[in-house]
Amino acid sequence: IMPLGNLVKEQVKELARFLGIPQPIIDKPPSAGLWDGQTDESEMGISYEALDSFILTGEASDEVRKKIEKMMAGSAHKRSLLPIPEF
């Protein structure tokens, strides 16, 4: 179950504020924590604000749209069901 799966980052932050999560946690830049200073936004090359806007409206600059489309193509396998062998 992924209860936050359909929410964009800003909606998750709004929910966190509603739930009383401390502001420093809400403001912490999302990161996979692979190395010091690494952030999701620096890895993606776009802001979550731009990504959220694209997800919610379908609108973005050509540069942002191309980056999102490239990320989506590269992660398509993660959204596919695993093959089930036939016996």
PyMOL commands that place a pseudoatom at each C-alpha (Angstrom):
pseudoatom trace, name=CA, resn=ILE, resi=1, chain=A, elem=C, hetatm=0, pos=[0.000, 0.000, 0.000]
pseudoatom trace, name=CA, resn=MET, resi=2, chain=A, elem=C, hetatm=0, pos=[1.382, 3.392, -0.974]
pseudoatom trace, name=CA, resn=PRO, resi=3, chain=A, elem=C, hetatm=0, pos=[-0.827, 5.942, 0.820]
pseudoatom trace, name=CA, resn=LEU, resi=4, chain=A, elem=C, hetatm=0, pos=[1.180, 8.901, -0.500]
pseudoatom trace, name=CA, resn=GLY, resi=5, chain=A, elem=C, hetatm=0, pos=[1.687, 7.505, -3.999]
pseudoatom trace, name=CA, resn=ASN, resi=6, chain=A, elem=C, hetatm=0, pos=[-0.786, 9.845, -5.683]
pseudoatom trace, name=CA, resn=LEU, resi=7, chain=A, elem=C, hetatm=0, pos=[0.439, 13.014, -3.971]
pseudoatom trace, name=CA, resn=VAL, resi=8, chain=A, elem=C, hetatm=0, pos=[2.993, 15.465, -5.352]
pseudoatom trace, name=CA, resn=LYS, resi=9, chain=A, elem=C, hetatm=0, pos=[5.719, 16.856, -3.065]
pseudoatom trace, name=CA, resn=GLU, resi=10, chain=A, elem=C, hetatm=0, pos=[3.850, 20.058, -2.185]
pseudoatom trace, name=CA, resn=GLN, resi=11, chain=A, elem=C, hetatm=0, pos=[0.791, 18.036, -1.176]
pseudoatom trace, name=CA, resn=VAL, resi=12, chain=A, elem=C, hetatm=0, pos=[2.970, 15.821, 1.032]
pseudoatom trace, name=CA, resn=LYS, resi=13, chain=A, elem=C, hetatm=0, pos=[4.392, 18.961, 2.672]
pseudoatom trace, name=CA, resn=GLU, resi=14, chain=A, elem=C, hetatm=0, pos=[0.860, 20.298, 3.247]
pseudoatom trace, name=CA, resn=LEU, resi=15, chain=A, elem=C, hetatm=0, pos=[-0.123, 16.997, 4.861]
pseudoatom trace, name=CA, resn=ALA, resi=16, chain=A, elem=C, hetatm=0, pos=[3.013, 17.073, 7.022]
pseudoatom trace, name=CA, resn=ARG, resi=17, chain=A, elem=C, hetatm=0, pos=[2.141, 20.589, 8.240]
pseudoatom trace, name=CA, resn=PHE, resi=18, chain=A, elem=C, hetatm=0, pos=[-1.418, 19.441, 9.010]
pseudoatom trace, name=CA, resn=LEU, resi=19, chain=A, elem=C, hetatm=0, pos=[-0.044, 16.488, 10.998]
pseudoatom trace, name=CA, resn=GLY, resi=20, chain=A, elem=C, hetatm=0, pos=[2.292, 18.766, 12.980]
pseudoatom trace, name=CA, resn=ILE, resi=21, chain=A, elem=C, hetatm=0, pos=[5.561, 17.434, 11.589]
pseudoatom trace, name=CA, resn=PRO, resi=22, chain=A, elem=C, hetatm=0, pos=[8.416, 19.755, 12.673]
pseudoatom trace, name=CA, resn=GLN, resi=23, chain=A, elem=C, hetatm=0, pos=[9.223, 22.396, 10.033]
pseudoatom trace, name=CA, resn=PRO, resi=24, chain=A, elem=C, hetatm=0, pos=[12.943, 21.442, 9.761]
pseudoatom trace, name=CA, resn=ILE, resi=25, chain=A, elem=C, hetatm=0, pos=[11.883, 17.969, 8.636]
pseudoatom trace, name=CA, resn=ILE, resi=26, chain=A, elem=C, hetatm=0, pos=[9.408, 19.399, 6.112]
pseudoatom trace, name=CA, resn=ASP, resi=27, chain=A, elem=C, hetatm=0, pos=[12.045, 21.802, 4.761]
pseudoatom trace, name=CA, resn=LYS, resi=28, chain=A, elem=C, hetatm=0, pos=[14.800, 19.172, 4.449]
pseudoatom trace, name=CA, resn=PRO, resi=29, chain=A, elem=C, hetatm=0, pos=[15.623, 18.691, 0.750]
pseudoatom trace, name=CA, resn=PRO, resi=30, chain=A, elem=C, hetatm=0, pos=[14.576, 15.232, -0.488]
pseudoatom trace, name=CA, resn=SER, resi=31, chain=A, elem=C, hetatm=0, pos=[17.608, 13.016, -0.988]
pseudoatom trace, name=CA, resn=ALA, resi=32, chain=A, elem=C, hetatm=0, pos=[18.457, 9.368, -1.520]
pseudoatom trace, name=CA, resn=GLY, resi=33, chain=A, elem=C, hetatm=0, pos=[21.336, 10.001, 0.895]
pseudoatom trace, name=CA, resn=LEU, resi=34, chain=A, elem=C, hetatm=0, pos=[23.899, 8.432, -1.396]
pseudoatom trace, name=CA, resn=TRP, resi=35, chain=A, elem=C, hetatm=0, pos=[26.571, 11.015, -0.512]
pseudoatom trace, name=CA, resn=ASP, resi=36, chain=A, elem=C, hetatm=0, pos=[26.856, 14.243, 1.460]
pseudoatom trace, name=CA, resn=GLY, resi=37, chain=A, elem=C, hetatm=0, pos=[25.127, 17.140, -0.243]
pseudoatom trace, name=CA, resn=GLN, resi=38, chain=A, elem=C, hetatm=0, pos=[23.259, 14.966, -2.752]
pseudoatom trace, name=CA, resn=THR, resi=39, chain=A, elem=C, hetatm=0, pos=[19.649, 16.026, -3.414]
pseudoatom trace, name=CA, resn=ASP, resi=40, chain=A, elem=C, hetatm=0, pos=[16.910, 14.659, -5.635]
pseudoatom trace, name=CA, resn=GLU, resi=41, chain=A, elem=C, hetatm=0, pos=[16.528, 18.000, -7.410]
pseudoatom trace, name=CA, resn=SER, resi=42, chain=A, elem=C, hetatm=0, pos=[20.228, 18.197, -8.285]
pseudoatom trace, name=CA, resn=GLU, resi=43, chain=A, elem=C, hetatm=0, pos=[20.113, 14.632, -9.613]
pseudoatom trace, name=CA, resn=MET, resi=44, chain=A, elem=C, hetatm=0, pos=[16.977, 15.281, -11.693]
pseudoatom trace, name=CA, resn=GLY, resi=45, chain=A, elem=C, hetatm=0, pos=[18.126, 18.668, -12.939]
pseudoatom trace, name=CA, resn=ILE, resi=46, chain=A, elem=C, hetatm=0, pos=[14.695, 20.169, -12.225]
pseudoatom trace, name=CA, resn=SER, resi=47, chain=A, elem=C, hetatm=0, pos=[12.878, 21.402, -9.145]
pseudoatom trace, name=CA, resn=TYR, resi=48, chain=A, elem=C, hetatm=0, pos=[10.051, 19.545, -7.457]
pseudoatom trace, name=CA, resn=GLU, resi=49, chain=A, elem=C, hetatm=0, pos=[7.993, 22.689, -8.017]
pseudoatom trace, name=CA, resn=ALA, resi=50, chain=A, elem=C, hetatm=0, pos=[8.410, 22.250, -11.792]
pseudoatom trace, name=CA, resn=LEU, resi=51, chain=A, elem=C, hetatm=0, pos=[7.773, 18.505, -11.560]
pseudoatom trace, name=CA, resn=ASP, resi=52, chain=A, elem=C, hetatm=0, pos=[4.650, 19.008, -9.417]
pseudoatom trace, name=CA, resn=SER, resi=53, chain=A, elem=C, hetatm=0, pos=[3.347, 21.587, -11.867]
pseudoatom trace, name=CA, resn=PHE, resi=54, chain=A, elem=C, hetatm=0, pos=[3.884, 19.240, -14.810]
pseudoatom trace, name=CA, resn=ILE, resi=55, chain=A, elem=C, hetatm=0, pos=[2.174, 16.345, -13.027]
pseudoatom trace, name=CA, resn=LEU, resi=56, chain=A, elem=C, hetatm=0, pos=[-0.814, 18.482, -12.028]
pseudoatom trace, name=CA, resn=THR, resi=57, chain=A, elem=C, hetatm=0, pos=[-1.245, 20.529, -15.214]
pseudoatom trace, name=CA, resn=GLY, resi=58, chain=A, elem=C, hetatm=0, pos=[0.750, 18.809, -17.955]
pseudoatom trace, name=CA, resn=GLU, resi=59, chain=A, elem=C, hetatm=0, pos=[2.449, 22.139, -18.637]
pseudoatom trace, name=CA, resn=ALA, resi=60, chain=A, elem=C, hetatm=0, pos=[6.189, 22.807, -18.542]
pseudoatom trace, name=CA, resn=SER, resi=61, chain=A, elem=C, hetatm=0, pos=[8.943, 24.437, -20.528]
pseudoatom trace, name=CA, resn=ASP, resi=62, chain=A, elem=C, hetatm=0, pos=[10.396, 22.317, -23.328]
pseudoatom trace, name=CA, resn=GLU, resi=63, chain=A, elem=C, hetatm=0, pos=[13.559, 21.753, -21.267]
pseudoatom trace, name=CA, resn=VAL, resi=64, chain=A, elem=C, hetatm=0, pos=[11.639, 20.528, -18.213]
pseudoatom trace, name=CA, resn=ARG, resi=65, chain=A, elem=C, hetatm=0, pos=[9.281, 18.417, -20.326]
pseudoatom trace, name=CA, resn=LYS, resi=66, chain=A, elem=C, hetatm=0, pos=[12.227, 16.694, -22.062]
pseudoatom trace, name=CA, resn=LYS, resi=67, chain=A, elem=C, hetatm=0, pos=[13.917, 15.907, -18.730]
pseudoatom trace, name=CA, resn=ILE, resi=68, chain=A, elem=C, hetatm=0, pos=[10.701, 14.472, -17.293]
pseudoatom trace, name=CA, resn=GLU, resi=69, chain=A, elem=C, hetatm=0, pos=[10.024, 12.402, -20.415]
pseudoatom trace, name=CA, resn=LYS, resi=70, chain=A, elem=C, hetatm=0, pos=[13.588, 11.043, -20.286]
pseudoatom trace, name=CA, resn=MET, resi=71, chain=A, elem=C, hetatm=0, pos=[13.201, 10.101, -16.604]
pseudoatom trace, name=CA, resn=MET, resi=72, chain=A, elem=C, hetatm=0, pos=[9.840, 8.454, -17.318]
pseudoatom trace, name=CA, resn=ALA, resi=73, chain=A, elem=C, hetatm=0, pos=[11.279, 6.426, -20.194]
pseudoatom trace, name=CA, resn=GLY, resi=74, chain=A, elem=C, hetatm=0, pos=[14.230, 5.343, -18.065]
pseudoatom trace, name=CA, resn=SER, resi=75, chain=A, elem=C, hetatm=0, pos=[12.005, 4.156, -15.237]
pseudoatom trace, name=CA, resn=ALA, resi=76, chain=A, elem=C, hetatm=0, pos=[9.191, 2.580, -17.290]
pseudoatom trace, name=CA, resn=HIS, resi=77, chain=A, elem=C, hetatm=0, pos=[10.251, -0.900, -16.164]
pseudoatom trace, name=CA, resn=LYS, resi=78, chain=A, elem=C, hetatm=0, pos=[9.486, 0.073, -12.553]
pseudoatom trace, name=CA, resn=ARG, resi=79, chain=A, elem=C, hetatm=0, pos=[5.834, 0.659, -13.459]
pseudoatom trace, name=CA, resn=SER, resi=80, chain=A, elem=C, hetatm=0, pos=[5.359, -2.661, -15.249]
pseudoatom trace, name=CA, resn=LEU, resi=81, chain=A, elem=C, hetatm=0, pos=[4.133, -5.888, -13.720]
pseudoatom trace, name=CA, resn=LEU, resi=82, chain=A, elem=C, hetatm=0, pos=[6.669, -8.655, -13.457]
pseudoatom trace, name=CA, resn=PRO, resi=83, chain=A, elem=C, hetatm=0, pos=[6.214, -11.464, -15.957]
pseudoatom trace, name=CA, resn=ILE, resi=84, chain=A, elem=C, hetatm=0, pos=[4.535, -14.559, -14.538]
pseudoatom trace, name=CA, resn=PRO, resi=85, chain=A, elem=C, hetatm=0, pos=[5.748, -17.870, -15.936]
pseudoatom trace, name=CA, resn=GLU, resi=86, chain=A, elem=C, hetatm=0, pos=[3.182, -20.201, -17.437]
pseudoatom trace, name=CA, resn=PHE, resi=87, chain=A, elem=C, hetatm=0, pos=[3.389, -23.802, -16.270]
for i in range(1, 87): cmd.bond("trace and resi %d" % i, "trace and resi %d" % (i + 1))
show_as sticks, trace
zoom trace
